[in-house]
Amino acid sequence: TYRHRGLRRQLIDSLREKGIHQEDILAAFNAIPRHFFLDKAFEEWAYQDKAFPIGYDQTISQPYTVAYQTALLKVEPKDKVLEIGTGSGYQAAVLAYLGAKVFTLERQEALYEKSRQLLAKLGFANVRVVWKDGYEGLEDQAPFDKILVTAGATEKPQVLLNQLKIGGYMVIPIGNAKVQQMYRITRLSEIDFEDEIFDDFERVDWILKQSVDIFVLELGGNDALRGIKPEESYKNLQSIIDKVRTKYPQAKIILAGMQAPPNMGVAFTKAFREIYPKLAKENNIALIPFLLEGVGGISKLNLPDGIHPTPQGHKIVAE
């Protein structure tokens, strides 16, 4: 619609201000309707530079991240590109718009099916969506000119590097849950690779580049799902609070409490639940005791993964 086209132009202006100047990439963002790749509950905000949940503990990446990784990949028309982590399919659409032949791998069957159908409906005939574990790669189609890994890794995936063409690039974020660096790895020979390391992708630092009056801190849930010790989650949350206070002393901080699933054990769930009121009291900040109150644990208000709310669930949380 005319409104969506206007919002896309605003997004492009925002990306230019943040350093994205490749006209072909900006043209892709102008042409591709990002709101088609989001749940209708988020459609109103589709052209903001933000990530949104798409279920199954995954998100559609913020547009800047998509543009930044695409720029590092240096995609050329007719490149054969392997994408690890289809997710919503939006990144694959951008690569395809640039003329690449895209093979994209998704391990969640529901996301695979949804993105496969959507990309076909939008006419991206040069995208093949495959349902499998991305870190196995796609050996029967190797070598690839470019490989893009959309989710963070703790180390360089040698299996994927072996499927990269000599002279080709892999772009991948590497690090831990708190800080990641963007790598571009060039294959020089059968056994030699060259690393280039770009900006730290620490999410909080990125958010704090803009003026903040109210900071809602709603992290920690994934820590619980991964079994990270509650004391580590406590330290991470405290470090974020300290950063916000240092940069914007007058900002109001609201801490949204999360809970660990019962299968983590009584001691773990109790210790995890207690870190939020403790942080709120020690830092004199507002506390939402449990962000998903009235939604968490209610099957009809959650996606099939049992973790992320449905559109109706999101409305209840927002209210």
Buried (B, 14 or more C-beta within 10 A) or exposed (E): EEEBEEBBBEBBEBBEEBEBEBEEBBEBBBEBBBBBBBBEBBBEEBBBBBBBBBBBBBBBBBBBBBBBBBBBBBBEEEBBBBBBBBBBBBBBBBBBBBEBBBBBBBBBEBBBEBBBEBBEEBEBEBBBBBBEEBBBBBEEBBBBBBBBBBBBBEEBBEEBBEBBBEEBBBBBBBBEBEBBBBBBBBBEEEEEBEEEEBEEBBBBEBBBEEEBEEBEBBBBBEBBBEEBEBEEBBEBBBEBBEBBBEBBEEBEBBBBBBBBBEEBEEEBBEBBBEBBEEBBEEBEBEBBEBBBEEBBEEEEBBBEEEBBBBEEBBEBBEE
